[in-house]
Every structure is written in structure tokens, then in C-alpha cells.
Amino acid sequence: MIERKLLFSPGPVITTETVKKAALSPDICHRSPMFEELYAKLRKDIVKLFKANEEEYLSVVVSGSGTASNEMILSSTVDQEDKVLLVTNGEFGNRLKDIINCYQIDLVEIKYEWGKYPDLNQIESALKNESKIKLIAVVFHETSTGMINPVGEIGKLAKRYNKLFFVDAISAVGGEDVNMVRDNIDFCTGVPNKSVAGPPGLSFACVNRSAIEQIKNVKRKNIYLNLQAHIKFAEENNQTPNTPEVVQFIMLQKALDELFEEGLENRIKRYKKLSNMIRQDIRDMGLKMLIDDESIMSNTVTSVFLPESISVTSFIDRMDREGYVLYPGKGPLLDKNMFQIANMGHLTEEDTRNMLDTIKKILQSSK
């Protein structure tokens, strides 16, 4: 038996009982009108999730985690003679870099320390000096730190310099103000199992239709994760190139139904309220946060430093035994005794208050 715990971690997240029960739907064949009807609605709702419109944007769903959709975009949009301008300031910016390097794509990296806010002047300077840059890439919400990157400002630069713009919004969409139209985003990725509060195992991408013409002749570099193939199958028949995770599609649709029933803006406000509660208590406990500027803090992830006298590993284990799953810091931040509290998914104020009271209890017992 798997013990139920409250997940205050940045994915997978707690889902509702109705999302879970959607997995018990009757089995259906993916090459059938029933699946095509399901996929058509999913694609429409995903475009809506990114605050876009079907006339100018389309979406596709990939049976694979967020990294799969990110790899699909990066491998399908540039050729060997092109360059990608990548802004990195955390683990998931580095993940994009690994994909770019794996495909041996020329990279112009503007690299910052984890948790450091990007300098727009540096980004613009690179655009002025590197004529072969075709695509700009950045993570919206750098989950490893809890920072929101300046997507809107970078989008303005992309438009000014006539570059394609790709945003990894995997831990942002459904919890932050992700707006592809306003921010001039051509390619944007997301997943169900974070702020959308759906199941793990799928990812999706929303694409500006005007950008498709610019990538139509890009040399195919793989089979399963080819964006052009996904678009072709989706647009012609509401189908996928390969056998999809049909059950996960059904669960994702239920999660989106619940999100839109709540209201996207209401979902974002609810997450913000929980994060404010968490941060006020963290300050009251005398703990320091990696980012303490409300203007660039995410609505769903708070990065906290423990006192040197308390081991992150033992603290996480103790919280787990109490029924709360928190997240250890990544990379260099783990060495600085950092942990993370995420408030994505189906969590209540009562859940959050009880979790914070448990942190207080552990801290007091460790003195």
C-alpha cells in the first residue's frame, strides 16, 4: 500500500479525486472518432490555458514529461547553421542547454548564478552581435530557485530583432500570468502535473501559427519528438503520430475542466494566497529565503535556507515522517542547506497551516 502524504513539492502534485477517477474511464482506441473528439477539446483548452486564440495558435500533446516537449521544440526549430540564444540561471535553464548541446546546435549562452536576475542589456547586446541567432530560449519560472524570469521584456526584444521566442513554462502555466500573445511567444511548453494539477506523464506545447512557416524546412533530427509531425497529425485529424497515453489525456482533460471551472485567474490568486501565507510564516520563524523580492517570486515555490545546525536531509526525512513531502534544494543550493516548499496542486489553507506548524515544531525541537 502507498501511504498518502501531502505533496508540497513542485510536481507531481496532489490531484482531486475526480481527476483520479477519470483514469477509470472505459478503454478507447486512439485511432477512433472518440479519441479525436477528446484531443480536439484538449487542444482547444490548452490554447486557452496559454491565453492565446485558435486562429493564431495551435497546440499538441506529447506522451512524455516536460523535458520531452522541450526537446521537441529545440530539436525542431533550428538547423545546424542557426544559433540559439539561451538565458540560464538555474537547473532547468541548464536542462535546456543539455538538449541544445546534445543536438550539436550552436549556442550563445548568457549565464547567471542560480537566483540572479537576468540583465536585459546583456541579452540585447548578444542579439546585436550574433546575426545567426534564430531562436531565443528561457525558462519562465526557474523552479530550482522560485524566480520568475523577465519573459515579457525578452519577448519585446525578440519582436524587435525578429527572432523566434521559446519559453519553457512547465512550472508556470496555470500558476503564473503566462500570455503568449502579449509576450510575443512563438513556442511555449507546459505539463499537467504542476500548477494545472493533473497527472504526470504528459506534456504539451502551444505554437504560434505564423512561426510554423519559419521552421517548415528544418532538417528532421528525431522521430518521436518531431514538432512538425505532431502538428501535421493534430491539424489534419486530431491525432498523434504515435500511440499516446490515452488515459492520461482523459485525466488531463478533467484537470483542465476543473481549472477553468475554478477560473484561471482565481487559480493563480489561490496559489498566490498560499505562497504569501508560507512566506510570512517563514519570515516569522527567522528563516531566510533565496529570493525575497515579491516582484520576481513565483506564486508556487519558496526556497528557504535552514540553520547550519539542521541538516536538510534529516529535516526533509522528518517532514516526510510527519506526512509532508518537501523538496531538497538542487545543485549548489543544496550545499547551502536550502529546501523548497511548493504550493501547487490540490492543497488547502488548512493543509498549508498544518504543514507550517510542523516545520515550527521541528525547528523548535532541533534547538
Residue, then its C-alpha position, 0 to 999 in steps of 0.5 A: m500500500i502507498e501511504r498518502k502524504l501531502l505533496f508540497s513539492p513542485g510536481p507531481v502534485i496532489t490531484t482531486e479525486t475526480v481527476k483520479k477517477a477519470a483514469l477509470s474511464p472505459d478503454i478507447c482506441h486512439r485511432s477512433p472518432m472518440f479519441e479525436e473528439l477528446y484531443a480536439k477539446l484538449r487542444k482547444d483548452i490548452v490554447k486557452l490555458f496559454k491565453a492565446n486564440e485558435e486562429e493564431y495558435l495551435s497546440v499538441v500533446v506529447s506522451g512524455s514529461g516536460t523535458a520531452s516537449n522541450e526537446m521537441i521544440l529545440s530539436s525542431t526549430v533550428d538547423q545546424e547553421d542557426k544559433v540559439l540564444l539561451v538565458t540560464n540561471g538555474e537547473f532547468g535553464n541548464r536542462l535546456k542547454d543539455i538538449i541544445n548541446c546534445y543536438q550539436i546546435d550552436l549556442v550563445e549562452i548568457k549565464y547567471e548564478w542560480g537566483k540572479y536576475p537576468d540583465l536585459n542589456q546583456i541579452e540585447s547586446a548578444l542579439k546585436n552581435e550574433s546575426k545567426i541567432k534564430l531562436i531565443a530560449v528561457v525558462f519562465h519560472e526557474t523552479s530550482t530557485g522560485m524566480i520568475n524570469p523577465v519573459g515579457e521584456i525578452g519577448k519585446l526584444a525578440k519582436r524587435y530583432n525578429k527572432l523566434f521566442f521559446v519559453d519553457a513554462i512547465s512550472a508556470v502555466g496555470g500558476e503564473d500570468v503566462n500570455m503568449v500573445r502579449d509576450n510575443i511567444d512563438f513556442c511555449t511548453g507546459v505539463p499537467n502535473k504542476s500548477v494545472a494539477g493533473p497527472p504526470g506523464l504528459s506534456f504539451a506545447c502551444v505554437n504560434r501559427s505564423a512561426i510554423e512557416q519559419i521552421k517548415n524546412v528544418k532538417r528532421k533530427n528525431i522521430y518521436l519528438n518531431l514538432q512538425a509531425h505532431i502538428k501535421f497529425a493534430e491539424e489534419n485529424n486530431q491525432t498523434p503520430n504515435t500511440p499516446e497515453v490515452v488515459q492520461f489525456i482523459m485525466l488531463q482533460k478533467a484537470l483542465d475542466e476543473l481549472f477553468e471551472e475554478g477560473l484561471e485567474n482565481r487559480i493563480k490568486r489561490y496559489k498566490k494566497l498560499s505562497n504569501m501565507i508560507r512566506q510570512d510564516i517563514r519570515d516569522m520563524g527567522l528563516k531566510m529565503l533565496i529570493d525575497d523580492e515579491s516582484i520576481m517570486s513565483n506564486t508556487v515555490t519558496s526556497v528557504f535556507l535552514p540553520e547550519s545546525i539542521s541538516v536538510t536531509s534529516f529535516i526533509d526525512r522528518m517532514d516526510r515522517e510527519g506526512y509532508v513531502l518537501y523538496p531538497g534544494k538542487g545543485p549548489l543550493l543544496d550545499k547551502n542547506m536550502f529546501q523548497i516548499a511548493n504550493m501547487g496542486h490540490l492543497t488547502e489553507e488548512d493543509t498549508r497551516n498544518m504543514l507550517d506548524t510542523i516545520k515550527k515544531i521541528l525547528q523548535s525541537s532541533k534547538 
